[in-house]
């Protein structure tokens, strides 16, 4: 996921003849066998867009089932790059404001990325102008609705019930956190991990609420 100096994000149109042609997505591609995640990202940025990715970090992992296939998106935010993006595979490109992504014609698998982009990397307040966090099920109000969850089971239930994002109250073992992030198609905020480590495991951020407030 790339941003320009105005904060807009880059979208690519699926070319004719490909799966879901005409839909818009965040540019990317498939990892090769044995390829590291960051190495694969840099290769795809070069091959698809003609740019050099200098710095990036994981944003969200999304498992999505289409009628004819399952996909797992490993979405990274590219924070520094060299060059100007161009559609090297013949795909149309356009820059889109984050606030307009809801009507941009995004493919279903890419839509959870919009929520991740609207949230901070560290959750430090239970109420802001953009979101609110409650025990699930909580009231539906304006903005995004976060679910404060004590464990992975409650997190899965909240995700199935329509929560916009998950905030874990307690730490999960790394393998359980990764499994949770792969199982739900919404952002997950981990407890008890450094941000970089949480993102490697698939979380979008960390729960930085003071103890006793969550």
C-alpha positions, 0 to 999 in steps of 0.5 A: 500500500503506497501513499503520495505526499497528499496522503492519498493511496494508490489503487490498481485496476484488475486488467481484462482477462484476469480474475475479477477484472475491472475491480480495484485493489491495492497493488501487489502480487504473489510470493515466490517459493522460499521468498521472504515477505519484504523481498517479495514486496520489493520485487513486486513493486519493481515488476508491477510499478517500476519503483524501489521500495526503501522501507515498509512495515506489515499493516494487516493480513486478510483471509477471504473466500471468493466463490471460486478461490481462497486468498490470503492478503499480506498487506504492507504499508510502504513508507519510503520508495524511489521512483514514480509508479507506472502500470507495467502490467498494463493496469490502470492506476489512480490515487485515491483519498482515504475518505473516498475508498468506501466508494472506490470499487475495491474488491471485497478482499481489499475492503478491510484495508480501509479500516486499518488505514483509518485506525492508529498503530497504537490504541491509547483511548477507548473513544475518539472522533473516529472510533469507540471500543466496548465490550462486545456486543456494544452499542452501534454509534458513529464511527468504527466499532471496536470490540474489547475481547479477553481471548481469541474465542471472544475475538472470533465471535465479535468479528463474526458479529460485525465488529470493525476491529478487535482490541485484545485485553490480554496477551496471546501466545505468538502462534495463537495471535497469528492464527487469530489474525489469519482467521478474522478479516478485520484489524486486530490489536495485540496486547503485550507485544512491541508494535514491530513484533505484533505486525510480523504476527499479523496484527495491525497494531497494539493495545496501549490502553493503561491497565484498568481502562480496558 
